[in-house]
Amino acid sequence: MLEEMKRNAVAFYKMAYEGNPKKATELYVGDEYIQHNPHVANGIDGFVEYFERMQREYPDKSIEFVRTIAEGDLVALHTHQIWPGNDQYITMDFFRFDDKGKIVEHWDSIQQIPEASANPNTMC
C-alpha cells in the first residue's frame, strides 16, 4: 500500500502541476481536501483554482521529484521546481491518505534556492 500511495501522490502532484488539477482531484482525492498552505483556499475547488491559475501564469515551469517517502497514512515529496527566469525552489509536500487510498490533506514548505551557499551541498 505504501508504494501505491507514493505513486499516487507523485501522479497527483505532477498532473496538477502540469495543468490538469481537476482530473488530478477526480482520480486521487477523497471526499474532502484539507489544505494547510495559506496561499491556497481550502477544499478541492481551491486546489483546482490555484493550479489552473499557476498554469495560465507560468506554463513553462518544471518539476523534478527528488525523493518520495511514505509512512502510515502519509507521503512526503521532496521536489525541485524551476520557474521562469530560472527561479528555483525546493519543496517538501506532505499528503495524508484516507483508508480508501485517497488524498485528503496537504501541508507544504517551500524554500527558494539561493544564489550562494555557505556549503558545497545542493538542496536536492
PyMOL commands that set and color helices and strands:
alter all, ss='L'
color gray80, all
select helices_A, chain A and resi 2-17+21-28+43-57+84-86
alter helices_A, ss='H'
color red, helices_A
select strands_A, chain A and resi 29-35+62-71+74-83+87-97+103-112
alter strands_A, ss='S'
color yellow, strands_A
deselect
rebuild
show_as cartoon
